[in-house]
């Protein structure tokens, strides 16, 4: 824990990196670049897909972003780097291995989770190395897309610079605290950590009950408050068959927009009036919105392009003294 020493504590907040290697490195570097004492993450660490690379007769073949790729050994590094930009995982298979994995959904899922855990472990190690001696701490949590089995890598981490923040009270400085809830409401994507509004409300109340002073607390809740400018998204129709993707809903020729956030989150902010609300989940609705005295922030996400969206927040004496959106 660091002391505020009569000056604002500066926080850099980002969310929804989804496994993107360059975007995580930008997040890690943001504390030094923007002069912040804390790096706070709002959930969704894991990438979304595995790209198999099949090795046969000295040639590497893969299907990525709608195109077939055929590579020699000297082109493999550049290709895998391009796969890691939008957060995807990759693995090289011999032809017979690939045939076996393709036929076994459980085996594919196990490999995917192992690769996700390995990347997260690499991020934790890199952050410990880069932040050592800086006085900066990184606070990480999962979101709705993060498998509990992968998050166990974060929970088991014992370094001094990176902390798993969900389920515990974080002391941001000598006068401000933070609590975290990474759940989301139900989505058409059927992600691992979705919950009913009643469950989200119960999780929030359990965390708030630990706080010494909710008025000096930051709420780091992955899901944004319902029906606000920071939770607006396309309405999607659930797929009718396995393997299909959700499709946008049109009415009168126009796409329908809905609030993809949580009523429980909104009601908790209205009731408790924390110092700040930090949210993610809805990538296309970066912005801010005030509920009572509480300013709520969503940085948005452009991780697929390797672009880091963030908010710099300054807090002092139980007040939000400044904020600025960043993109780069």
C-alpha positions in Angstrom: 0.0 0.0 0.0 1.2 3.5 -0.8 0.4 6.8 1.0 -1.4 9.7 -0.6 0.9 12.2 1.1 -1.4 15.2 0.6 -1.8 14.7 -3.1 -4.3 12.8 -5.3 -3.9 9.1 -5.9 -3.9 8.5 -9.6 -5.5 5.3 -11.0 -5.3 4.0 -14.5 -8.3 1.8 -15.3 -8.9 -0.5 -18.3 -11.0 -3.5 -19.0 -11.7 -6.2 -21.6 -8.3 -7.0 -22.9 -9.3 -10.5 -23.9 -5.9 -12.0 -24.2 -4.4 -9.4 -26.4 -0.6 -9.4 -25.9 0.2 -5.9 -27.1 -2.8 -4.3 -25.3 -1.7 -5.9 -22.0 1.8 -4.6 -22.4 0.3 -1.1 -23.0 -1.7 -1.5 -19.8 1.4 -2.5 -17.9 3.3 0.5 -19.2 0.4 2.9 -18.5 1.4 3.6 -14.9 4.8 5.1 -15.9 3.5 6.7 -19.0 0.6 8.5 -17.3 2.2 8.9 -13.9 -0.3 6.7 -12.0 0.2 4.8 -8.7 -2.3 2.0 -9.4 -3.3 -0.1 -12.4 -6.9 -1.4 -12.0 -8.4 -3.9 -14.4 -12.1 -4.4 -14.8 -12.4 -8.0 -16.0 -12.2 -10.2 -19.1 -8.6 -11.3 -19.2 -9.0 -14.4 -21.5 -8.9 -14.5 -25.2 -11.8 -15.9 -27.2 -10.4 -18.5 -29.6 -7.6 -21.0 -30.4 -6.0 -21.0 -33.8 -4.6 -24.5 -34.6 -1.5 -24.5 -36.8 -1.0 -27.9 -38.5 2.6 -29.0 -39.3 2.9 -31.4 -42.2 6.0 -32.1 -44.4 7.8 -29.0 -43.1 4.8 -26.7 -44.0 2.6 -24.9 -41.4 -1.1 -24.4 -42.3 -3.7 -22.4 -40.4 -7.1 -20.7 -40.9 -7.2 -17.2 -39.4 -9.5 -14.2 -39.9 -11.3 -15.9 -42.7 -8.2 -16.8 -44.7 -6.1 -19.9 -45.2 -2.4 -19.4 -44.5 0.5 -21.6 -45.6 3.8 -20.8 -43.9 7.4 -21.9 -43.9 9.4 -22.1 -40.7 10.7 -18.5 -41.1 7.2 -17.1 -41.4 5.8 -18.7 -38.3 6.9 -16.1 -35.7 5.3 -13.2 -37.6 2.1 -15.2 -38.1 1.8 -16.1 -34.4 2.4 -12.5 -33.4 -0.6 -11.5 -35.6 -2.7 -14.2 -33.9 -1.8 -12.8 -30.5 -2.7 -9.2 -31.4 -6.5 -9.8 -31.1 -5.9 -12.1 -28.1 -6.2 -15.5 -29.8 -4.2 -18.5 -28.7 -2.3 -20.7 -31.0 -0.7 -24.2 -30.9 1.3 -26.2 -33.4 -0.1 -29.7 -34.0 1.2 -32.6 -36.1 -1.5 -33.7 -38.6 -2.6 -36.8 -36.5 -2.7 -34.7 -33.3 -4.9 -32.1 -35.0 -7.3 -34.8 -36.3 -7.6 -36.2 -32.7 -8.2 -32.7 -31.2 -10.7 -31.7 -33.8 -12.8 -34.7 -33.0 -12.8 -34.2 -29.2 -14.5 -31.1 -27.8 -13.4 -31.7 -24.2 -9.8 -32.1 -25.4 -10.0 -28.8 -27.3 -11.5 -27.0 -24.3 -8.7 -28.4 -22.1 -6.0 -27.2 -24.5 -7.7 -23.8 -24.8 -7.8 -23.4 -21.0 -4.2 -24.5 -20.6 -3.0 -21.9 -23.2 -5.1 -19.2 -21.5 -3.7 -20.0 -18.1 -0.1 -20.0 -19.5 -0.6 -16.6 -21.1 -2.0 -15.2 -17.8 0.9 -16.7 -15.9 3.2 -15.0 -18.4 1.4 -11.6 -17.8 1.8 -12.0 -14.1 5.5 -12.7 -14.3 6.1 -9.8 -16.6 4.1 -7.4 -14.4 6.1 -8.5 -11.3 9.3 -7.9 -13.1 8.4 -4.5 -14.6 6.7 -3.1 -11.6 9.3 -4.2 -9.0 10.6 -1.2 -7.1 8.2 1.3 -8.6 5.6 1.5 -5.8 2.9 0.7 -8.4 0.5 -2.2 -7.9 -1.7 -3.9 -10.5 -5.1 -5.1 -9.4 -6.6 -7.8 -11.7 -9.9 -9.6 -11.8 -11.9 -11.8 -14.1 -15.1 -10.9 -15.9 -17.9 -13.0 -17.4 -15.7 -14.4 -20.1 -13.1 -15.8 -17.8 -13.1 -19.5 -16.9 -12.9 -20.1 -13.1 -10.2 -22.7 -13.8 -8.0 -20.1 -15.5 -8.7 -17.5 -12.8 -7.3 -20.0 -10.3 -3.9 -19.0 -11.8 -4.5 -15.4 -10.7 -5.8 -16.4 -7.3 -2.7 -18.6 -6.6 -0.3 -15.8 -7.5 1.9 -14.8 -4.6 3.9 -11.8 -6.0 4.2 -8.4 -4.4 3.2 -6.2 -7.3 0.1 -7.9 -8.7 -3.0 -8.7 -6.7 -6.2 -10.6 -7.4 -8.8 -8.1 -6.2 -12.1 -9.9 -6.5 -13.5 -11.0 -3.2 -11.3 -8.8 -1.0 -11.0 -5.2 0.0 -8.1 -3.4 -1.6 -6.5 -0.4 0.1 -5.7 1.9 -2.8 -4.0 4.4 -0.5 -4.3 5.4 3.2 -7.9 6.6 2.8 -9.5 4.9 -0.2 -10.6 1.3 -0.7 -11.9 -0.8 -3.6 -14.2 -3.8 -3.9 -14.7 -5.9 -7.0 -17.4 -8.0 -8.6 -16.6 -9.6 -12.0 -20.0 -11.2 -12.8 -22.3 -10.1 -15.6 -26.0 -10.6 -16.3 -27.0 -13.3 -18.8 -25.8 -12.9 -22.4 -26.5 -14.6 -25.7 -23.0 -15.9 -25.7 -23.4 -18.2 -22.6 -20.2 -17.1 -21.0 -18.7 -18.8 -17.8 -19.5 -16.2 -15.2 -23.0 -15.0 -15.9 -25.5 -14.6 -13.0 -29.0 -13.6 -12.2 -29.5 -10.0 -10.9 -30.3 -11.4 -7.5 -26.9 -13.2 -7.4 -25.1 -10.0 -8.5 -26.9 -8.0 -5.9 -25.9 -10.5 -3.2 -22.3 -10.5 -4.3 -22.2 -6.7 -4.2 -23.8 -6.5 -0.8 -21.3 -9.1 0.6 -18.4 -7.0 -0.7 -19.8 -3.7 0.5 -20.3 -5.1 4.0 -16.5 -5.4 4.3 -15.9 -1.7 3.7 -14.9 0.7 6.4 -16.4 3.7 4.6 -18.4 3.2 1.4 -18.2 6.9 0.6 -14.5 6.6 0.1 -14.7 3.4 -1.9 -14.3 2.5 -5.5 -16.7 0.0 -7.0 -14.9 -2.1 -9.6 -17.9 -3.9 -11.1 -17.4 -5.6 -14.5 -21.0 -5.0 -15.5 -22.0 -1.4 -16.0 -25.2 0.1 -14.5 -28.4 -0.8 -16.5 -29.9 1.6 -19.1 -27.1 4.2 -19.2 -24.9 5.6 -21.9 -22.1 3.2 -20.8 -24.1 0.0 -21.3 -25.8 0.5 -24.7 -25.3 -2.3 -27.2 -27.0 -4.2 -30.0 -29.8 -6.5 -29.1 -28.8 -10.0 -30.1 -30.9 -13.1 -30.8 -29.6 -16.4 -29.4 -28.5 -18.9 -32.0 -31.0 -21.6 -32.8 -28.3 -24.3 -33.4 -25.0 -25.2 -31.8 -21.9 -23.5 -33.4 -23.9 -20.6 -34.8 -23.2 -17.0 -33.5 -25.9 -14.7 -32.1 -27.4 -12.3 -34.7 -28.4 -8.6 -34.3 -32.1 -7.9 -34.1 -33.7 -5.5 -36.6 -37.0 -3.8 -36.3 -38.3 -1.7 -39.1 -35.0 -2.1 -40.9 -33.0 -0.7 -38.0 -30.8 -2.4 -35.5 -32.3 -2.5 -32.0 -30.2 -1.2 -29.1 -30.6 -2.3 -25.5 -29.0 -1.7 -22.1 -26.6 -4.7 -21.6 -25.7 -3.8 -18.0 -27.1 -4.8 -14.6 -30.0 -3.4 -12.6 -28.4 -4.7 -9.5 -25.2 -2.7 -10.2 -27.3 0.5 -10.8 -29.3 0.0 -7.7 -26.2 -0.6 -5.6 -24.7 2.7 -6.9 -27.9 4.6 -6.2 -28.1 3.1 -2.7 -24.5 3.2 -1.6 -23.2 6.2 -3.5 -19.5 5.1 -3.7 -16.7 7.5 -4.6 -16.4 6.1 -8.2 -17.8 3.3 -10.3 -15.5 1.4 -12.7 -17.1 -0.8 -15.3 -16.4 -2.6 -18.6 -18.2 -5.4 -20.4 -19.8 -3.3 -23.1 -16.9 -2.6 -25.5 -18.7 -0.1 -27.7 -20.0 2.1 -25.0 -17.0 3.8 -23.5 -17.9 7.0 -21.6 -19.0 8.2 -18.2 -22.3 8.7 -16.5 -23.2 10.2 -13.1 -25.6 8.5 -10.7 -26.3 10.8 -7.8 -22.8 11.9 -6.6 -21.1 8.9 -8.2 -19.3 9.2 -11.5 -19.3 5.8 -13.4 -16.7 5.1 -16.1 -16.4 2.6 -18.9 -13.2 2.9 -21.0 -14.6 0.8 -23.9 -12.4 -1.7 -25.6 -10.6 -2.0 -29.0 -8.3 -4.9 -28.0 -8.7 -6.5 -31.4 -6.7 -3.7 -32.9 -4.2 -3.7 -30.1 -5.5 -0.3 -28.9 -5.7 0.4 -25.2 -8.7 2.4 -24.0 -8.5 3.7 -20.4 -9.5 6.2 -17.8 -7.1 8.1 -15.6 -8.8 9.0 -12.3 -7.5 11.2 -9.5 -9.0 10.7 -6.0 -8.2 12.6 -2.8 -10.0 13.1 0.5 -13.0 11.0 -0.6 -13.5 13.0 -3.7 -12.9 12.5 -7.4 -10.7 15.4 -8.3 -10.0 14.7 -11.9 -10.5 12.3 -14.8 -9.3 11.9 -18.4 -10.0 9.3 -21.1 -7.1 7.9 -23.0 -6.7 5.9 -26.2 -3.5 4.5 -27.8 
